[in-house]
Amino acid sequence: MIVGINVLDKAGRTFRQSLFPNLPSGFSQALTGNIITGKHGSCGLGILKLSTSEIDMVMLIQEMLAPYRTDCSIHFSGPDILLTQEAASALALVVPELGTNAAKYGALSQPNGELNIEWLIVAQGVDDLDATFKLMWTERNGPLVEQPDRKGYGTAMIKGSLSSAFDGVATFFYELCGVKCEISAPFTGKLGKRN
């Protein structure tokens, strides 16, 4: 599966390897392209090519937020999940979009800004048959937040990517102390499995 334009795949791989030379081998093998992201800029070129293997959720989050980890306080936690190709592709678009917005307008634009990403699996019974996946993106200590007058391309891309990939839904909360985005979806084979 290829997301984005793959014309510059070789250049993209070389760029990723120069920026992130110590990626775990499993992730490097599964991710043969990349999302090229400027330090605090928008995602200028999306090249993501996933192999047939599953992608570890933690590795995906680490890779997508790497440009921001040196300047800001970013914490993430959750159970070990192996994402399907389609789910990983969607999240590899969504996470940098949220990160770019946080770096331009939100908590990551401030020296004491904080970002917390937590995901969990909420089971309804004794197994995961009726479970729900939830990811909470929570920003703190950024500039005062106001609800935007209109929804832009980024919001539409986030909602559309999640919906088509794994029936995911994104809900945004514009609180004075920071933006929150909650992603929820049925925890099925479309999304992934516990590792």
N, C-alpha and C positions, 0 to 999 in steps of 0.2 A: 504494500500500500504506500502511495506517495502522497504527501500533502505539500502543497506549494509548488514551486517551479524547481525542477531538478536539473536545469541546464548547468548550473555551477556547482554540482555535487562534489566534484573533486576539490575545487577551491574551498568549498564549505568545510569539507573534512579536514583539509590542511589548516584552515583557520581555527577550527574547534580544537585540533590537536595542539596547536601552538598556545591556545588560551587555557586548555584544560588537559595538560599532559598526563595527569595522574588519575584519570577516571578509572573506576573498577573495570576489569576486563570484560565482565559480562555485559555491562552497560555499553561500553565502547563497541562491542561486537553487535549488539542489538540496534544501536543507534548509529547508522552509517552516514547520516547527514547531520544537520543541526538547525537550530534556530540561532541566527546570528543577531546578537543584541548589543547595541552600544551601551556604554557605561550607564547613562541615565537617559538614553534615547529610546525611540520606539523600535519595534522589531522591523528592521529595514528589509530583511530578506528571509523568508521562511523556507527552509529546506529541511524537511524531516522525512527520512526514509527508514522505515522500521522493518526489521527482518521478521521471520515467522515466529520468533520467540516472544515471550511475554516480557513486560518491562516492570521493574520494581518501582513502586510508588515513591519511596524515599529518594532513589537515584534520580527519578524524573524531576522531582521538586528541587533537589540540589542543583541539578544541571540548569534548570530554567531560571533559578534565582541567583545563580553564581555571580552575575555582574553586580548585585546589590549587597552581597554578604560582607564586604569589607567595610562599608560605610555605616551600616545600619544594624539594628538589633532584629534579627529574624530568627524565629523559633518555629519548629514544626514537629509534630508528633502524631502517631497513629499506629494502628496495627499493620503488620506486614501484609501487603497486598501485591499480587502480581496482576498488572493491568493487561487487558487484551491490546492488540495492535490498534484497534479503532479507538478504544478509550484513551490510550496513551497519546495517540495523535491529537485527539480533541483537547486533552489536558495540556499538551505541549503548545497549543495555541492559546488556551485560556490563561494559564499561569503567567506567561510573559506579558499578556495584555493587561492583566490585573497589576503585575509588577511595574509595568511602564506607567500606568495611571498613578500608582502609589508614589513612584519616583518623581513624576511631574507635578502632581497636585495633592498628594496625600502624605501619609506618615513617613514614607521613605525619602521625602523631600526635605525633612528636618533632621538635624544632627541627633536629636534624642528620640526620633521616631521609632516605633516598634511595630513589627508585623508578627502575628501569631497565626499559624496555619495548623489546624487540627482536623483530623479525619477519624471517623469511627464507623463501626458497623452496628446498627441497632437491630437486634434479633427480636422477632415477635414470638418465637417458640424456642424449642430446644436445638434447632438447627438453623441454617441460613436460608431456608427455602423462602421465607417471607421477610427476609431482612432488608434493611434500608441502609444505603451508603450515605454518609453526610460528611461534607467538607466545609469547615468554617474558616473563612479568611477574615481576620480581624485586625484593623489598623488602630493604633493609639499614638497620642502625642504628636499629631500632625497639625496642619492648619485647621481652622474651623471649617466644618463641612456643611455644605448646602446641597439640597437635592437639585440636580441639574434640570434646566427648563425642558430639555428634550433628550431623548435617547439617541446616542450616536451609533456609528458603525460598530464600535467595539462591543457595546452591549448586545447588539443584534448578532454579532459573530459569536460571542460567548454563549448566548442562549441557543442559537441555532446549532453550534458545534456539539454542545452537550446533549441536546435533544436528539439529534440524528445519530450520534455515536452510541449512546447507552441510555436513552430515555431520561436524561438528566434535566434538572430544572435549576436555574440560578435565580436567587432572590437577593436584591440589593437593599441595604438599610443605610440611610445617610444620617448618622447620628452626629451630634456636635463634636464628640470626642474622636470620631473616625469612621471610615467606611467599613461596612461589613458586607460580605458576600457569602451566602449560604448555598451550597450546591447539594442537591439530594437526588437520589436515583435508586431504583430497585437494585439490590445487590445480586445480580444475576450473572450468567456467563457472558453477557454482552459487555459487562464492565470488567470483570476479572474474578479472581479467587483469592482466598487466604493463602499465604505462603507458609 
